[in-house]
């Protein structure tokens, strides 16, 4: 189903996995449709998004939830490209990122002046140092076309 659907069985399995790993310093969740997208039409269906957001908030070691679907980069948890450092445990819920600029034709940001969105090819570097996670967004310059000689 579009805009994405997570079955009750999948949510139950995820909840069990989070519970079994609640002693870990950091958990990173990867999914396709974002819970907090740059464009509202790209969001995981609202019921699932609300349920998952509440589930992740119960686990202070869920550091980041990284989604794709949108072909751009979006830091839903801040107003700059690089999210703030995350120290676990945290009562503020995880950081939400969209990282979908890895080769497909790019989307543009809904608000071109936004400082937390970029319609560019990129990758993310996560640095884990004990209880702290830093994320750096690395923009990749497009390849230039070669002239035929």
N, C-alpha and C positions, 0 to 999 in steps of 0.2 A: 504494500500500500504506500501511496505517497501522500503526505510528506513524511513517510517513515512511520513505522509502528514497532513497538516492542511488546512481545506477548507477555501475559502474566507469568508464564513459565520462565521466560528469560529474566524477568525482573526478580522472580523468586531466586533463581540461580545466582544472579548478580548480588542480591542481598546476602545470600549465604556466603558467597565469596568475600564480600566486604567484611562480614562478621568474622569469618575465619582468619582474616588478615588484619584485624583491627590493632594488633600489636606492632605492625610494620610502621616504619617511620614515614613512608610516602607511598601513596597509590596514585597511579596515573591511569585515567580511563580514556579509551579511544573509541569513538563512535562515528557513524556516518553523518546523520542529520544532526545539526547543532541544537542544543537546548536554548542557547542564546545566540541567534544568528545576527549578521549584519542586516539582512533583509528578512523581515517577518515571514514572508512567504516560503522561506527555506527552513523554517523551524520544524523540528520533530513535532508530531501531533501534540496539541496542547495538553491532553490528559497525561500522556507519557512524559512529556517534558516536566510538568508540575510534579508528577510522582517521583521521577528520577532526581530532580533538583532537591526535593525534600529528603530523599534517601541519602544523597551525597552529603547533605548538610548534617546528617546524624553521625557522620564519620569524619572526625577532625583531621584524619590522616589522608583524606582524599585531597591531594595537592592540586591537580589540574585535570580538567575534562577537556579533551582535545577532539574536535570534530572536523569534518571536511564538508562535503557537498557544495558549498559555495567556493568558487574558484578565485579566492582572494585570501588575505590575512585579516583577521579581526580580533582585537583584544576586547572582549565583552566585559572584562572586569576592570577596565581602567580607561584613561583618556590619553595614553601614549601607546606607541607600538610595543615597546617592551613592558610587560606586566611588572608590577612591583615584586620584590622578593617575597617568597612565601615561606613562613616558618611554621612548622607543625609541632604540636597540634595547634589548630586554629579554629576558633569558634565562628569565623566569618564565612564558612563554606569555601569550596574550591574556586580556583581561577578558571574561567571559561574562555577558551581560545578556539578560533576557526583557522585551520591551516589547510587550505586547498589550492595553493598556487604552485603545484609541483609538476607542471608540464601541460596541463589542459589549457584550452583557450581561457583567458582570464575574464573574470567579471569586474565591473567597476564598483566602487564603493557607493552606497546609496547617498552619502553626503560627501562629495569630493573634498571638502575642506576638513573632514574628520582627521584627527591626529592619531586615532587608534585603529585605522583601517587603511589597507593598501592593496590595490589591484595589481600586484606584482608577483613574479616568481620569487620564492623564498624557501627557507628552511628554518627550523628552530633548533637551538642548542640549549639543552637543559644541563645546568651544573648543580649537582647535589653535594652539599657540604654539611654533613650531620643532619640537623633538623631544618636546614634552610635550602630552598631551591631558588635559583636564579634562572631566568629565561632570557635568551637573547634572540632576537629576530634578525636573520641574515638575509638581506635582499640580494637577489641574483640578477646581475645585469643581463639583458637579452643579448643573445648572440648576434653579431653583426653579419650582414650578408656579404659574402665574398664576391668581388668583382671577377668576372670571367676575363681571362687574358688571351 
